[in-house]
């Protein structure tokens, strides 16, 4: 039995702000429990719903010296779907109504979390063979395993993996501050270690010291070794290319299942989607104030409203697109300029555009079931989950060929009768519009071909099973068979 500890800042169902939580909540329960004992450790935030917090059981507590003070560290546990979760408790660090907020405070609390997590392990009767860290919040842990904790017999054999979910977020501050918070010596603040453009970079430390690095798709693993996508770390990532793998994320096929999904107006399967998807569309049109026409080509976006998601391209062509026989629904929140942009188009084309500027899990399920196409014109996309969910629900993705979008959506080829979606390569608004209009043409003029695209998409398997096998192979390579 090999012991694996997932160290992360969030995990479903306890706390979620993005795709990181889905990975940390889904992957451990999918890995083969006959050969691997996978456990998860996250902070015990006060913003975790009380329904979960009241079920947690006390394990132990101790006091740890950090920044010249004796700090309380409590450990709680809860077993969920066969996986044991540990929660590091310290209310001075993990209070508040959200897991992240003030950058400087986040740096301190996650440095504390890394120290507390490693310090707690000898008290848990659990010796991990490998610690799987996620993003900058836990990137200090691989450094500490080679430094402060390397002298202890308990920690000497522990390997580490760092998964980069989004290279844009790195944990950067001035050297003096990071040196104080990380409690590392001057030795670590040189250009080949944590120093970064005269500042200090926690993610860089993790990349340098982790035994292996993964990203959440094969294409993104290659892209971040180029200057455009590399966020200043492309040279270091090229140096560690032999230790880097891209493993595409999966989705939870029990949660995202159109046959049993309780959020849908009408459930359906591949056999009857031609009949039932239009009924979902009609119900959504009625609920959201659109013109009721189940035959109309409906495009959906479920997204954070940020520059990364290609919304500047959408803004460029929205007036042109709304001259076509389409409807456009968007669900999400984010940057004010994009929230207001979609509010404006909702007002201007009220029968055709419906903008829901908030996030609702139930509404997202209904959009995937109702829409004919899902638009994802991202500037960069480490993996992307919307296109995987869309394929599962028989909704055809229209994507830009980048990162995980390129790896998971096969472009439609009408001459060879294959493909699961539509794509465009360059970050160009009218190239995107051409891809959308190509999809429109197939939908309206070649309905049988369109339904074949849907069939092929619904047959694809993007559950966690295949991804879990690749992670197991990685663990075996590092730990030894």
ABEGO torsion letter per residue (X at the ends): XBBBBBBBABBOAABBABAAAAAAAAAAAABBAAABBBBBBBBBBAABBAAAAAABBBABBBBBBBGGBBBBBBBBBBBBGGBBBBBBBBAAAABEABABBBAAAAAAAAAAAAAAAAAAAAAAGBBBABBBBBEAAAAAAAAAAABAAAABAAAAABBBBBBBABAABAGBBBAAAAAAAAGBBAAABBAABABBGGBBBAAAAAAAABABBBBABAAAAAAAABAAAAGGAAAAAAAAAAABBBBBBBBBAAABBAAABAABABBBBAAAAAAAAAAAAAAAAAAAGBBBBAABBBBBBBBBBBAAAGAAAAAAAAAAAAABBBBBBBBEBEBAAAAAAAAAAAAABAAABBBBBBBBAAAAAAAAAABABBBBABABBAAEAAAAAAAAAGBBBBBBBBEAAAAABBBBBAAAGBEABBBBABBBAAAAAAAAAAAAAAAAABAAAAAAAAAAAAABBABAAAAAAAAAAAAAAAAEX
